[in-house]
Amino acid sequence: MNTTKRRNRIIQLCLTIGAVVWIIPVISAIQVSFQNGGMKNYTDVFATKINDILILPKMISNSFAVTGGTIFIVMVSSTLAAYAFSKLEFRGSKVFFVLLLSCYAIPMLCTLIPNSLLIKALGLRGSYLSMILLLATANIPLAILIFKGNFDSVSSSYLEAARMDGCTDFKGFLYIILPMSKPAIVNVLVVLFIQVWNDFQIPLVFSTNPEKYTLTLAPTFFGLTQNRLDLPHLYASIVIIAIPVVVFYIIMQDKIVEGMSIGGLKE
């Protein structure tokens, strides 16, 4: 018993040290954002205009539009593809699955030039759709991998029983597989939101108009494009970027625990 308590205390100490190391930069960023003006730094950031448009609220709405569109495409396409790879038999499924996963090993930076040429040829450069499509294709392989692993753990006997009652493959996917895969759905949602919301590379290259900038470009805008290094306003924009991610994770945290309890009843 003493050994167990000692081990638990060591684990708690390590976690506490890790939390302190992680929280120090966050506290420092918040402190700097309030220097030389306090809350006025935040109001100044929100009041900044470009072409008579409040640029930061516009960036926030752009981020939600791009993130929401990307998540929708990824969730629909990846769940359907994972279901096909996991529960349906077709020729070349293993080969296609390996090829699909190999795409995830290619860095997005290596595809910027061909993607730029493709987006230009389609006439989508500078649009929301260009960023949504590129971010979706970059995240679909990982989502398929997570969903397939979860779908594989669902017993096929449920689907066989449903087919005997006249249930189609799509209804089996919709009413059996998805409700029993809530942990995977929640986890993919959290991962997607964080990755897409924090993506800097795609909006930087493909949003040619400042009015199409996403929120991740706010530090670059307030720190560099104003021809001055204003740390309080720069860090105020950084804090604003982090708030939606933290709030989203707090909201989804209970869903993760709830989904895990449901996911334990698959067999």
Secondary structure, DSSP 8 states (H G I E B T S, - for coil): -HHHHHHHHHHHHHHHHHHHHHHHHHHHHHHHHTTTTTTHHHHHHHH-EETTEEHHHHHHHHHHHHHHHHHHHHHHHHHHHHHHHHH---TTHHHHHHHHHHHHTS-GGGGHHHHHHHHHHHT-TTSHHHHHHHHHHHHHHHHHHHHHHHHHTS-HHHHHHHHHTT--HHHHIIIIITGGGHHHHHHHHHHHHHHHHT--HHHHHH--SGGG--GGGHHHIIIIITSS--HHHHHHHHHHHHHHHHHHHHHHHHHHHHHHHHHTT--
